[in-house]
């Protein structure tokens, strides 16, 4: 056993002892959640520890995961502690940090890069996808540069915070396969800062990889991607989040696809792909000792998501502070089906294989990965229909 493994096991053992102590003493604080860093202690319904397997979990507190944070759903056979953290910090923690988490939300593409390029094998993927986003909305332009369609970006200067995040890999792949715009036809500028960094946490190493064969320059020191777009130093911006300039209504900053909802719906109707941004990983050594755990974790996330569906059906229009939420819910179901946010392998095979292809052809993953190698074997046959 190498020193890193010994250190990690000592750290895990300590965290589990502390966890058991905390659950005994802190039954009254269960359910505290809602901000980054908030912790929820998962216990038996009686409020007492169930003497189950103690596990530590982390991710975002979303409508589809909230039941894990507020105690409506537990992981069968487990006493769990769940903490909300940003994805950049989670990536770093899992790939190169203390690895004290047993189950964690993770950036799907950073995981692929760590697996293919760095030989990372400490955690395996589970087919749970907490965050998915259509990406056409993620291109922002200067309105005074004559850019009206994706093809107009050829030869242009495009800023981006980081380069190899899941969102940007999807976006470049969509531009290439749907519009014929290849990454090498763009002059890329990597911003020194990110105006949305507070929400996502620090960018992990795997999100900052730049492949060979592209025109890539570093942006000015001290400036973020929004500064570069506002000043006109670049013509456009690829960014997962709305940049500050767009949020604040800069008169010369707009989305490339003004009716991105229409464009993204057409993309789904054509391809059947709902792009996956985040997945969930589980520690391999823990599963070796507890082979039932992947199914229990999958079941818990699926039950939490079903609670979200049920809420939307009952009174979604009243709980969402948007005047036409009911119409949006109805139209989403009509286009994408009742289970429009599916977990498991088969309903997502096309999306997963598309990202594997994009990463390889963009020179990011050293080889084209397969579903069977990166997902834990115990999770390959998991289906929401079984729960």
C-alpha contacts under 8 A as a table, 3 or more apart, distances in Angstrom:
res1	aa1	res2	aa2	distance
1	X	5	X	6.35
1	X	6	X	6.67
2	X	5	X	5.45
2	X	6	X	6.39
3	X	6	X	5.06
3	X	7	X	6.08
4	X	7	X	5.16
4	X	8	X	6.11
5	X	8	X	5.07
5	X	9	X	6.12
6	X	9	X	5.19
6	X	10	X	6.11
7	X	10	X	5.14
7	X	11	X	6.09
8	X	11	X	5.00
8	X	12	X	6.04
8	X	98	X	6.55
8	X	99	X	6.76
8	X	100	X	7.14
9	X	12	X	4.95
9	X	13	X	6.00
10	X	13	X	5.15
10	X	14	X	6.18
11	X	14	X	5.15
11	X	15	X	6.13
11	X	98	X	7.74
11	X	100	X	6.63
12	X	15	X	5.04
12	X	16	X	6.14
12	X	100	X	5.44
13	X	16	X	5.17
13	X	17	X	6.26
14	X	17	X	5.14
14	X	18	X	6.15
15	X	18	X	5.04
15	X	19	X	5.92
15	X	100	X	7.25
16	X	19	X	4.77
16	X	20	X	6.20
16	X	54	X	6.25
16	X	55	X	7.33
17	X	20	X	5.27
17	X	21	X	6.30
18	X	21	X	5.06
18	X	22	X	5.96
19	X	22	X	4.94
19	X	23	X	6.10
19	X	54	X	7.14
19	X	81	X	7.49
20	X	23	X	5.24
20	X	24	X	6.30
20	X	54	X	7.17
21	X	24	X	5.27
21	X	25	X	6.35
22	X	25	X	5.18
22	X	26	X	5.56
23	X	26	X	5.16
23	X	27	X	5.96
23	X	41	X	6.60
23	X	43	X	7.68
23	X	48	X	7.83
23	X	49	X	6.32
24	X	27	X	6.48
24	X	48	X	7.29
24	X	49	X	6.58
26	X	29	X	5.44
26	X	30	X	7.01
27	X	30	X	5.66
27	X	41	X	7.71
27	X	47	X	6.00
27	X	48	X	6.62
29	X	32	X	6.17
29	X	40	X	7.70
29	X	41	X	7.74
30	X	40	X	5.38
30	X	41	X	5.14
30	X	42	X	7.13
30	X	70	X	7.74
30	X	71	X	7.48
31	X	39	X	7.76
31	X	40	X	5.09
31	X	41	X	6.94
31	X	69	X	6.14
31	X	70	X	4.59
31	X	71	X	6.06
32	X	38	X	6.41
32	X	39	X	6.04
32	X	40	X	5.44
32	X	69	X	7.65
32	X	70	X	7.31
33	X	38	X	4.73
33	X	39	X	5.81
33	X	40	X	6.16
33	X	61	X	7.68
33	X	69	X	6.25
33	X	70	X	7.17
33	X	83	X	7.86
33	X	84	X	7.58
34	X	38	X	6.34
34	X	61	X	6.45
34	X	84	X	7.72
35	X	38	X	5.48
35	X	84	X	6.84
36	X	60	X	7.94
36	X	83	X	7.80
36	X	84	X	4.94
36	X	85	X	5.15
36	X	86	X	6.99
37	X	83	X	5.90
37	X	84	X	5.04
37	X	85	X	5.67
38	X	83	X	5.54
38	X	84	X	5.62
39	X	69	X	7.89
39	X	81	X	6.83
39	X	82	X	5.60
39	X	83	X	4.37
39	X	84	X	6.78
40	X	69	X	5.65
40	X	70	X	7.22
40	X	71	X	7.87
40	X	81	X	5.70
40	X	82	X	5.22
40	X	83	X	6.40
41	X	79	X	7.59
41	X	80	X	5.95
41	X	81	X	4.47
41	X	82	X	6.47
42	X	68	X	7.81
42	X	71	X	6.41
42	X	74	X	6.24
42	X	75	X	7.99
42	X	79	X	5.41
42	X	80	X	4.59
42	X	81	X	5.66
42	X	82	X	7.47
43	X	46	X	7.78
43	X	47	X	5.94
43	X	48	X	6.11
43	X	49	X	5.14
43	X	50	X	6.16
43	X	71	X	7.94
43	X	74	X	7.17
43	X	78	X	7.86
43	X	79	X	5.30
43	X	80	X	6.91
44	X	47	X	5.60
44	X	48	X	5.81
44	X	49	X	5.87
44	X	50	X	5.18
44	X	74	X	7.63
44	X	79	X	7.55
45	X	48	X	7.44
49	X	52	X	7.64
49	X	79	X	6.67
50	X	78	X	7.49
50	X	79	X	6.49
51	X	78	X	7.62
51	X	79	X	6.98
52	X	77	X	4.99
52	X	78	X	4.25
52	X	79	X	5.24
53	X	77	X	6.21
53	X	78	X	4.38
53	X	79	X	5.74
53	X	80	X	7.84
54	X	78	X	5.73
54	X	79	X	4.72
54	X	80	X	5.56
54	X	81	X	7.83
55	X	78	X	6.79
55	X	79	X	6.38
55	X	80	X	4.78
55	X	81	X	6.40
55	X	101	X	7.71
55	X	102	X	5.86
55	X	103	X	7.55
56	X	80	X	5.65
56	X	81	X	4.83
56	X	82	X	5.99
56	X	100	X	7.56
56	X	101	X	5.20
56	X	102	X	5.26
56	X	103	X	6.42
57	X	80	X	6.99
57	X	81	X	5.91
57	X	82	X	4.47
57	X	83	X	6.33
57	X	101	X	5.78
57	X	102	X	5.98
57	X	103	X	4.67
57	X	104	X	5.46
58	X	82	X	5.16
58	X	83	X	4.62
58	X	84	X	5.54
58	X	85	X	6.44
58	X	90	X	7.82
58	X	101	X	7.17
58	X	103	X	6.69
58	X	104	X	4.90
58	X	105	X	6.27
59	X	82	X	7.70
59	X	83	X	6.58
59	X	84	X	5.06
59	X	85	X	5.61
59	X	86	X	7.21
59	X	87	X	7.43
59	X	90	X	7.71
59	X	104	X	6.01
59	X	105	X	4.80
59	X	106	X	7.85
60	X	65	X	7.55
60	X	84	X	5.16
60	X	85	X	6.22
60	X	86	X	6.99
60	X	105	X	7.59
60	X	130	X	7.99
61	X	65	X	5.89
61	X	66	X	5.41
61	X	69	X	6.85
61	X	84	X	6.19
62	X	65	X	5.09
62	X	66	X	5.41
62	X	130	X	7.92
63	X	66	X	5.20
63	X	67	X	7.91
63	X	305	X	7.62
63	X	308	X	6.02
64	X	67	X	7.45
64	X	130	X	7.26
64	X	301	X	7.90
64	X	304	X	5.81
64	X	305	X	4.31
64	X	306	X	7.66
64	X	307	X	7.51
64	X	308	X	5.44
65	X	68	X	5.72
65	X	69	X	7.08
65	X	130	X	7.39
65	X	301	X	6.55
65	X	304	X	5.48
65	X	305	X	6.31
66	X	69	X	5.03
66	X	70	X	6.12
66	X	304	X	6.82
67	X	70	X	5.18
67	X	71	X	5.87
67	X	72	X	4.88
67	X	73	X	5.42
67	X	304	X	5.04
67	X	307	X	7.32
68	X	71	X	5.53
68	X	72	X	6.39
68	X	73	X	5.19
68	X	74	X	6.44
68	X	82	X	7.74
68	X	300	X	7.59
68	X	301	X	7.59
68	X	304	X	6.44
69	X	72	X	7.90
69	X	82	X	6.72
70	X	73	X	7.91
71	X	74	X	6.65
72	X	304	X	7.87
73	X	300	X	6.36
73	X	303	X	6.96
73	X	304	X	6.32
74	X	78	X	7.61
74	X	79	X	8.00
74	X	80	X	7.85
74	X	300	X	6.29
75	X	78	X	5.50
75	X	79	X	7.42
75	X	80	X	7.30
75	X	296	X	5.83
75	X	297	X	5.89
75	X	299	X	7.62
75	X	300	X	5.35
76	X	296	X	5.54
76	X	297	X	7.76
76	X	300	X	7.58
77	X	296	X	7.70
85	X	89	X	6.88
85	X	90	X	6.62
85	X	201	X	7.98
86	X	89	X	5.55
86	X	90	X	6.29
86	X	199	X	6.47
86	X	200	X	4.74
86	X	201	X	4.95
87	X	90	X	4.91
87	X	91	X	6.05
87	X	105	X	7.38
87	X	106	X	6.39
87	X	107	X	6.62
87	X	200	X	5.50
87	X	201	X	6.30
88	X	91	X	5.21
88	X	92	X	6.38
88	X	107	X	7.97
88	X	200	X	5.74
88	X	201	X	4.78
88	X	202	X	5.02
88	X	203	X	4.94
88	X	204	X	5.36
89	X	92	X	5.21
89	X	93	X	6.06
89	X	200	X	7.78
89	X	201	X	5.41
89	X	202	X	5.89
89	X	203	X	7.46
89	X	204	X	7.10
90	X	93	X	5.01
90	X	94	X	6.16
90	X	104	X	7.27
90	X	105	X	7.14
90	X	106	X	6.40
91	X	94	X	5.39
91	X	95	X	6.05
91	X	106	X	5.83
91	X	107	X	6.59
91	X	110	X	7.28
91	X	111	X	7.86
91	X	204	X	6.13
92	X	95	X	5.34
92	X	96	X	5.54
92	X	97	X	5.83
92	X	204	X	5.41
92	X	205	X	7.42
93	X	96	X	5.83
93	X	97	X	4.01
93	X	98	X	6.10
93	X	99	X	5.80
94	X	97	X	5.82
94	X	98	X	7.32
94	X	99	X	5.11
94	X	101	X	7.50
94	X	104	X	7.97
94	X	123	X	8.00
95	X	99	X	7.57
95	X	114	X	7.17
95	X	120	X	7.38
96	X	99	X	7.58
99	X	102	X	7.79
101	X	104	X	6.42
101	X	283	X	7.82
102	X	282	X	5.75
102	X	283	X	5.26
102	X	286	X	7.41
103	X	280	X	6.94
103	X	281	X	5.64
103	X	282	X	4.56
103	X	283	X	6.59
104	X	280	X	5.49
104	X	281	X	5.37
104	X	282	X	6.68
105	X	130	X	7.45
105	X	278	X	6.61
105	X	279	X	5.76
105	X	280	X	4.34
105	X	281	X	6.36
106	X	110	X	7.87
106	X	111	X	7.09
106	X	278	X	5.48
106	X	279	X	5.45
106	X	280	X	5.64
106	X	281	X	6.67
107	X	110	X	5.44
107	X	111	X	6.25
107	X	165	X	7.62
107	X	166	X	6.52
107	X	277	X	6.22
107	X	278	X	4.58
107	X	279	X	6.41
108	X	111	X	5.26
108	X	112	X	6.39
108	X	166	X	6.26
108	X	276	X	7.48
108	X	277	X	5.86
108	X	278	X	4.98
108	X	279	X	5.57
109	X	112	X	4.86
109	X	113	X	6.25
109	X	164	X	7.56
109	X	165	X	6.32
109	X	166	X	4.70
109	X	169	X	7.80
109	X	277	X	7.67
109	X	355	X	7.90
109	X	359	X	7.94
110	X	113	X	5.10
110	X	114	X	6.18
110	X	164	X	7.48
110	X	165	X	6.49
110	X	166	X	6.90
110	X	206	X	4.94
110	X	207	X	6.03
111	X	114	X	5.11
111	X	115	X	6.05
111	X	206	X	7.86
112	X	115	X	5.11
112	X	116	X	6.02
112	X	365	X	7.09
112	X	369	X	7.72
112	X	374	X	7.77
113	X	116	X	5.26
113	X	117	X	5.48
113	X	118	X	7.19
113	X	206	X	6.40
113	X	364	X	7.12
113	X	365	X	5.53
114	X	117	X	5.55
114	X	118	X	4.93
114	X	119	X	6.52
114	X	120	X	5.38
114	X	206	X	6.84
115	X	118	X	5.85
115	X	119	X	5.14
115	X	120	X	4.57
115	X	121	X	6.59
115	X	374	X	7.64
116	X	119	X	6.04
116	X	120	X	7.56
116	X	365	X	5.99
116	X	366	X	6.11
116	X	367	X	6.73
116	X	369	X	7.36
117	X	365	X	6.46
117	X	366	X	5.96
120	X	123	X	7.73
121	X	124	X	7.00
121	X	284	X	7.86
122	X	283	X	6.11
122	X	284	X	5.85
122	X	285	X	7.58
123	X	281	X	5.88
123	X	282	X	5.28
123	X	283	X	4.40
123	X	284	X	5.16
124	X	281	X	5.30
124	X	282	X	5.59
124	X	283	X	6.64
124	X	284	X	6.37
124	X	374	X	6.18
124	X	375	X	5.58
124	X	376	X	5.17
125	X	279	X	6.91
125	X	280	X	5.83
125	X	281	X	4.38
125	X	282	X	6.53
125	X	374	X	6.09
125	X	375	X	4.39
125	X	376	X	5.76
126	X	279	X	6.91
126	X	280	X	5.40
126	X	281	X	5.60
126	X	282	X	7.02
126	X	294	X	7.23
126	X	298	X	7.42
126	X	375	X	5.79
126	X	376	X	6.30
126	X	379	X	6.06
127	X	279	X	6.73
127	X	280	X	7.07
127	X	298	X	7.70
127	X	343	X	5.82
127	X	344	X	4.75
127	X	345	X	5.97
127	X	375	X	7.21
127	X	379	X	6.94
127	X	380	X	7.79
128	X	279	X	5.39
128	X	280	X	5.65
128	X	298	X	6.84
128	X	301	X	7.29
128	X	343	X	5.18
128	X	344	X	6.58
129	X	132	X	6.91
129	X	276	X	6.59
129	X	277	X	7.40
129	X	278	X	5.49
129	X	279	X	4.38
129	X	280	X	6.70
129	X	343	X	6.40
130	X	278	X	5.88
130	X	279	X	6.22
130	X	280	X	7.69
131	X	276	X	6.56
131	X	277	X	5.47
131	X	278	X	5.13
131	X	279	X	7.51
132	X	274	X	6.79
132	X	275	X	5.57
132	X	276	X	4.42
132	X	277	X	5.05
132	X	278	X	6.88
133	X	274	X	7.02
133	X	275	X	5.75
133	X	276	X	6.69
133	X	277	X	6.78
134	X	137	X	7.20
134	X	264	X	6.26
134	X	274	X	6.42
134	X	275	X	5.86
135	X	138	X	5.37
135	X	167	X	7.11
135	X	170	X	7.23
135	X	171	X	5.86
135	X	240	X	7.54
135	X	264	X	7.67
135	X	275	X	7.68
136	X	139	X	6.53
136	X	171	X	7.19
136	X	257	X	6.79
136	X	260	X	6.19
136	X	263	X	7.26
136	X	264	X	6.35
137	X	255	X	6.77
137	X	256	X	7.69
137	X	257	X	6.50
137	X	260	X	5.47
137	X	261	X	7.97
138	X	171	X	7.70
138	X	238	X	5.87
138	X	239	X	5.36
138	X	240	X	5.45
138	X	241	X	6.91
138	X	242	X	7.38
138	X	255	X	7.50
139	X	236	X	7.17
139	X	237	X	5.76
139	X	238	X	4.83
139	X	239	X	6.54
139	X	255	X	5.84
139	X	256	X	5.69
139	X	257	X	7.57
140	X	236	X	5.55
140	X	237	X	5.01
140	X	238	X	6.51
140	X	239	X	7.76
140	X	253	X	6.77
140	X	254	X	5.55
140	X	255	X	4.34
140	X	256	X	5.58
141	X	147	X	7.18
141	X	229	X	7.74
141	X	235	X	6.07
141	X	236	X	4.12
141	X	237	X	6.21
141	X	253	X	5.70
141	X	254	X	5.53
141	X	255	X	5.98
141	X	256	X	5.92
142	X	145	X	5.88
142	X	147	X	7.62
142	X	229	X	7.01
142	X	232	X	7.41
142	X	235	X	5.54
142	X	236	X	5.97
142	X	252	X	5.45
142	X	253	X	4.94
142	X	254	X	6.65
143	X	146	X	6.80
143	X	147	X	6.93
143	X	252	X	5.12
143	X	253	X	5.95
143	X	254	X	6.53
144	X	147	X	7.87
144	X	252	X	6.66
145	X	235	X	6.67
146	X	152	X	7.59
147	X	150	X	7.73
147	X	152	X	5.25
147	X	153	X	6.77
147	X	256	X	7.60
148	X	152	X	6.54
148	X	256	X	6.61
149	X	152	X	5.57
149	X	153	X	7.63
149	X	256	X	6.78
149	X	257	X	7.76
150	X	153	X	5.64
150	X	175	X	7.13
150	X	179	X	6.70
150	X	181	X	7.03
150	X	256	X	7.71
151	X	154	X	5.96
151	X	179	X	6.92
151	X	180	X	7.56
151	X	181	X	6.18
152	X	156	X	7.95
153	X	156	X	5.20
153	X	157	X	7.99
153	X	181	X	7.90
153	X	186	X	6.91
153	X	236	X	7.94
154	X	181	X	7.06
154	X	185	X	5.37
154	X	186	X	5.64
155	X	185	X	5.68
155	X	186	X	5.02
155	X	187	X	6.25
156	X	186	X	5.63
156	X	187	X	5.81
156	X	234	X	7.78
156	X	235	X	6.27
156	X	236	X	7.73
157	X	186	X	6.50
157	X	187	X	4.71
157	X	188	X	5.94
157	X	189	X	6.91
157	X	233	X	7.95
157	X	234	X	4.91
157	X	235	X	5.31
157	X	236	X	6.61
158	X	186	X	6.88
158	X	187	X	6.08
158	X	188	X	5.09
158	X	189	X	5.96
158	X	234	X	5.66
158	X	235	X	5.91
158	X	236	X	4.77
158	X	237	X	5.20
158	X	238	X	6.97
159	X	188	X	5.87
159	X	189	X	4.51
159	X	190	X	5.78
159	X	191	X	6.47
159	X	219	X	7.96
159	X	225	X	6.10
159	X	228	X	7.39
159	X	229	X	7.62
159	X	234	X	6.30
159	X	236	X	6.39
159	X	237	X	4.76
159	X	238	X	6.42
160	X	163	X	6.59
160	X	188	X	7.35
160	X	189	X	6.29
160	X	190	X	5.24
160	X	191	X	6.04
160	X	225	X	6.26
160	X	237	X	5.88
160	X	238	X	5.32
160	X	239	X	6.04
161	X	190	X	5.62
161	X	191	X	5.13
161	X	192	X	7.33
161	X	193	X	6.71
161	X	194	X	5.63
161	X	224	X	7.66
161	X	225	X	6.28
161	X	239	X	6.99
162	X	165	X	6.93
162	X	190	X	6.20
162	X	191	X	7.35
162	X	203	X	7.37
162	X	207	X	5.97
162	X	208	X	4.77
162	X	209	X	7.65
163	X	168	X	6.46
163	X	169	X	7.71
163	X	190	X	7.42
163	X	207	X	6.16
163	X	208	X	5.33
163	X	209	X	6.22
163	X	210	X	6.23
164	X	168	X	6.27
164	X	169	X	5.94
164	X	206	X	6.79
164	X	207	X	4.53
164	X	208	X	5.61
164	X	209	X	5.50
164	X	210	X	6.89
164	X	364	X	7.37
165	X	168	X	5.44
165	X	169	X	6.19
165	X	206	X	7.39
165	X	207	X	4.45
165	X	208	X	7.32
166	X	169	X	5.23
166	X	170	X	6.19
166	X	207	X	7.82
166	X	277	X	5.68
166	X	278	X	7.97
167	X	170	X	5.21
167	X	171	X	6.15
167	X	239	X	7.85
167	X	240	X	5.87
167	X	277	X	6.34
168	X	171	X	4.89
168	X	172	X	6.13
168	X	238	X	6.99
168	X	239	X	7.02
168	X	240	X	7.05
169	X	172	X	5.36
169	X	173	X	6.14
169	X	355	X	7.60
169	X	358	X	6.85
169	X	359	X	6.57
170	X	173	X	5.07
170	X	174	X	6.08
170	X	275	X	7.30
170	X	355	X	6.55
170	X	358	X	7.17
171	X	174	X	5.16
171	X	175	X	6.19
171	X	238	X	7.87
172	X	175	X	5.09
172	X	176	X	6.19
172	X	182	X	7.44
172	X	183	X	6.49
172	X	358	X	7.99
173	X	176	X	5.15
173	X	177	X	6.04
173	X	355	X	7.82
173	X	358	X	5.31
174	X	177	X	5.26
174	X	178	X	5.52
174	X	179	X	7.47
175	X	178	X	5.54
175	X	179	X	5.21
175	X	180	X	6.41
175	X	181	X	5.36
175	X	182	X	7.09
176	X	179	X	5.61
176	X	180	X	4.50
176	X	181	X	4.53
176	X	182	X	4.95
176	X	183	X	7.47
177	X	180	X	5.80
177	X	181	X	7.73
181	X	185	X	6.96
182	X	185	X	5.54
182	X	186	X	7.60
183	X	186	X	5.75
183	X	214	X	7.30
183	X	362	X	7.55
184	X	187	X	7.68
184	X	213	X	7.11
184	X	214	X	5.17
184	X	215	X	6.94
186	X	214	X	8.00
186	X	215	X	7.14
187	X	214	X	7.73
187	X	215	X	5.21
187	X	216	X	6.26
187	X	217	X	7.89
188	X	214	X	7.82
188	X	215	X	6.00
188	X	216	X	4.68
188	X	217	X	6.24
189	X	216	X	5.75
189	X	217	X	4.83
189	X	218	X	5.53
189	X	219	X	5.59
189	X	234	X	7.88
190	X	216	X	7.28
190	X	217	X	6.28
190	X	218	X	4.92
190	X	219	X	5.33
190	X	225	X	7.88
191	X	194	X	7.00
191	X	218	X	6.41
191	X	219	X	4.63
191	X	220	X	7.11
191	X	223	X	6.65
191	X	224	X	5.29
191	X	225	X	5.16
191	X	228	X	7.83
192	X	218	X	7.23
192	X	219	X	5.88
192	X	220	X	6.66
192	X	221	X	5.72
192	X	222	X	6.12
192	X	223	X	5.85
192	X	224	X	5.69
192	X	225	X	7.69
193	X	197	X	7.89
193	X	222	X	6.86
193	X	223	X	6.07
193	X	224	X	4.19
193	X	225	X	6.75
194	X	197	X	5.24
194	X	224	X	5.11
194	X	225	X	6.06
194	X	226	X	7.90
195	X	198	X	7.83
195	X	224	X	5.99
195	X	225	X	6.85
195	X	226	X	6.64
195	X	243	X	6.25
195	X	244	X	6.21
196	X	199	X	6.05
196	X	200	X	6.98
196	X	241	X	6.66
196	X	242	X	7.79
196	X	243	X	6.91
196	X	244	X	7.76
197	X	200	X	5.27
197	X	201	X	5.55
197	X	202	X	6.44
197	X	203	X	7.82
198	X	201	X	5.59
198	X	202	X	7.91
200	X	203	X	7.79
203	X	207	X	6.23
203	X	208	X	7.26
204	X	207	X	5.38
204	X	208	X	6.88
205	X	208	X	5.35
205	X	209	X	6.98
206	X	209	X	5.88
209	X	364	X	7.34
210	X	364	X	7.44
211	X	214	X	7.00
211	X	362	X	7.37
211	X	363	X	5.45
211	X	364	X	5.89
212	X	363	X	7.21
219	X	223	X	7.19
219	X	228	X	7.85
220	X	223	X	5.76
223	X	226	X	7.93
223	X	227	X	5.73
223	X	228	X	6.82
224	X	227	X	5.33
224	X	228	X	6.61
225	X	228	X	5.25
225	X	229	X	6.42
225	X	237	X	7.32
225	X	243	X	7.37
226	X	229	X	5.15
226	X	230	X	6.05
226	X	243	X	5.54
226	X	244	X	5.82
226	X	245	X	5.60
227	X	230	X	5.15
227	X	231	X	6.08
227	X	245	X	7.67
228	X	231	X	5.31
228	X	232	X	6.19
228	X	233	X	5.19
228	X	234	X	5.97
229	X	232	X	5.21
229	X	233	X	6.23
229	X	234	X	5.48
229	X	235	X	6.73
229	X	236	X	6.58
229	X	237	X	6.99
229	X	245	X	7.73
229	X	253	X	7.62
230	X	233	X	7.79
230	X	245	X	6.52
230	X	250	X	7.44
230	X	252	X	7.71
230	X	253	X	7.36
231	X	234	X	7.86
232	X	235	X	6.46
234	X	237	X	7.62
239	X	242	X	6.98
239	X	243	X	7.33
242	X	246	X	6.25
242	X	247	X	6.43
243	X	246	X	5.48
243	X	247	X	6.40
244	X	247	X	5.05
244	X	248	X	6.02
245	X	248	X	5.28
245	X	249	X	6.18
245	X	250	X	5.32
245	X	253	X	6.83
246	X	249	X	5.07
246	X	250	X	5.93
246	X	253	X	6.00
246	X	254	X	6.59
247	X	250	X	7.91
249	X	253	X	7.42
250	X	253	X	5.47
254	X	258	X	7.65
255	X	258	X	5.57
257	X	260	X	4.97
257	X	263	X	7.36
259	X	262	X	5.63
259	X	263	X	6.60
260	X	263	X	4.90
260	X	264	X	5.86
261	X	264	X	5.21
261	X	265	X	6.04
262	X	265	X	5.23
262	X	266	X	6.21
263	X	266	X	5.16
263	X	267	X	6.21
264	X	267	X	4.90
264	X	268	X	6.27
265	X	268	X	5.17
265	X	269	X	6.15
266	X	269	X	5.02
266	X	270	X	6.11
267	X	270	X	5.16
267	X	271	X	5.98
267	X	272	X	7.63
267	X	273	X	7.69
268	X	271	X	5.20
268	X	272	X	4.74
268	X	273	X	5.43
268	X	274	X	6.52
269	X	272	X	5.75
269	X	335	X	7.52
272	X	350	X	7.78
273	X	348	X	7.88
273	X	350	X	6.68
273	X	351	X	5.24
274	X	351	X	6.65
275	X	351	X	6.09
276	X	279	X	7.67
276	X	351	X	7.02
276	X	352	X	7.50
282	X	286	X	7.87
282	X	287	X	7.64
282	X	294	X	7.57
283	X	286	X	5.51
283	X	287	X	6.64
284	X	287	X	5.18
284	X	288	X	6.28
285	X	288	X	5.11
285	X	289	X	6.68
286	X	289	X	5.34
286	X	290	X	6.07
287	X	290	X	4.65
287	X	291	X	4.88
287	X	292	X	7.45
287	X	293	X	6.24
287	X	294	X	7.26
288	X	291	X	5.78
290	X	293	X	5.73
291	X	294	X	7.06
291	X	378	X	7.52
292	X	295	X	5.91
292	X	296	X	6.61
293	X	296	X	5.02
293	X	297	X	6.15
294	X	297	X	5.23
294	X	298	X	6.06
294	X	378	X	6.55
294	X	379	X	6.26
295	X	298	X	5.08
295	X	299	X	6.01
295	X	378	X	7.57
295	X	379	X	6.87
295	X	382	X	7.00
296	X	299	X	5.11
296	X	300	X	6.25
297	X	300	X	5.14
297	X	301	X	6.36
298	X	301	X	5.35
298	X	302	X	6.09
298	X	382	X	7.68
299	X	302	X	5.05
299	X	303	X	6.05
299	X	384	X	7.53
299	X	387	X	6.23
300	X	303	X	5.14
300	X	304	X	6.20
301	X	304	X	5.08
301	X	305	X	6.23
302	X	305	X	5.11
302	X	306	X	6.20
302	X	343	X	7.39
302	X	384	X	6.57
302	X	387	X	7.82
303	X	306	X	5.00
303	X	307	X	6.39
303	X	387	X	7.97
304	X	307	X	5.27
304	X	308	X	6.71
305	X	308	X	5.07
305	X	309	X	6.45
306	X	309	X	4.92
306	X	310	X	6.11
307	X	310	X	5.03
307	X	311	X	6.16
308	X	311	X	5.13
308	X	312	X	6.30
309	X	312	X	5.13
309	X	313	X	6.28
310	X	313	X	5.12
310	X	314	X	6.18
311	X	314	X	5.18
311	X	315	X	5.96
311	X	316	X	5.78
312	X	315	X	5.67
312	X	316	X	3.71
312	X	317	X	7.17
312	X	329	X	7.61
313	X	316	X	6.05
315	X	318	X	5.34
315	X	319	X	6.43
316	X	319	X	5.23
316	X	320	X	6.14
316	X	325	X	7.38
316	X	326	X	6.90
317	X	320	X	5.79
317	X	321	X	7.96
317	X	322	X	7.80
317	X	323	X	7.84
317	X	324	X	7.58
317	X	325	X	5.27
317	X	326	X	4.81
318	X	321	X	7.22
320	X	325	X	6.66
321	X	325	X	7.83
322	X	325	X	5.42
324	X	327	X	5.48
324	X	328	X	6.50
325	X	328	X	5.03
325	X	329	X	6.16
326	X	329	X	5.18
326	X	330	X	6.25
327	X	330	X	5.10
327	X	331	X	6.05
328	X	331	X	5.18
328	X	332	X	5.99
329	X	332	X	5.22
329	X	333	X	6.34
330	X	333	X	5.30
330	X	334	X	6.23
331	X	334	X	4.96
331	X	335	X	6.23
332	X	335	X	5.30
332	X	336	X	5.78
332	X	337	X	7.29
332	X	340	X	7.44
333	X	336	X	5.24
333	X	337	X	4.54
333	X	338	X	5.20
333	X	339	X	7.76
333	X	340	X	6.66
334	X	337	X	5.82
334	X	338	X	7.87
336	X	339	X	7.49
336	X	340	X	5.14
337	X	340	X	5.33
339	X	342	X	5.71
342	X	347	X	6.51
342	X	348	X	7.35
343	X	347	X	7.24
343	X	348	X	7.39
343	X	383	X	7.36
343	X	384	X	6.86
344	X	347	X	6.48
344	X	348	X	6.85
344	X	380	X	7.59
344	X	381	X	7.69
344	X	382	X	5.94
344	X	383	X	5.41
344	X	384	X	6.98
345	X	348	X	5.36
345	X	349	X	5.66
345	X	380	X	6.42
345	X	381	X	7.42
345	X	382	X	7.58
345	X	383	X	7.84
346	X	349	X	5.07
347	X	350	X	7.78
348	X	351	X	5.38
348	X	352	X	6.14
349	X	352	X	5.16
349	X	353	X	6.03
349	X	371	X	7.95
350	X	353	X	5.27
350	X	354	X	6.08
351	X	354	X	5.12
351	X	355	X	6.46
352	X	355	X	5.37
352	X	356	X	6.34
352	X	371	X	7.48
353	X	356	X	4.97
353	X	357	X	6.15
353	X	370	X	7.42
353	X	371	X	7.57
354	X	357	X	5.11
354	X	358	X	6.16
355	X	358	X	4.98
355	X	359	X	6.08
356	X	359	X	5.41
356	X	360	X	6.38
356	X	368	X	5.88
356	X	369	X	5.84
356	X	370	X	7.39
357	X	360	X	5.31
357	X	361	X	6.14
357	X	368	X	6.28
358	X	361	X	5.32
358	X	362	X	5.96
359	X	362	X	5.25
359	X	363	X	6.50
359	X	364	X	5.23
359	X	365	X	5.44
359	X	368	X	7.64
360	X	363	X	5.33
360	X	364	X	5.74
360	X	365	X	4.88
360	X	366	X	6.47
360	X	367	X	5.82
360	X	368	X	5.34
361	X	364	X	7.54
362	X	365	X	7.97
363	X	366	X	6.88
365	X	368	X	6.74
369	X	373	X	7.33
369	X	374	X	7.51
370	X	373	X	5.66
370	X	374	X	6.73
371	X	374	X	5.64
371	X	375	X	6.02
372	X	375	X	5.87
372	X	376	X	7.77
372	X	377	X	7.12
372	X	380	X	7.28
373	X	376	X	7.53
373	X	377	X	7.98
375	X	379	X	6.78
375	X	380	X	6.79
376	X	379	X	5.41
376	X	380	X	6.82
377	X	380	X	5.52
378	X	381	X	7.25
378	X	382	X	7.81
379	X	382	X	5.20
382	X	386	X	7.44
383	X	386	X	5.54
383	X	387	X	7.50
384	X	387	X	5.46
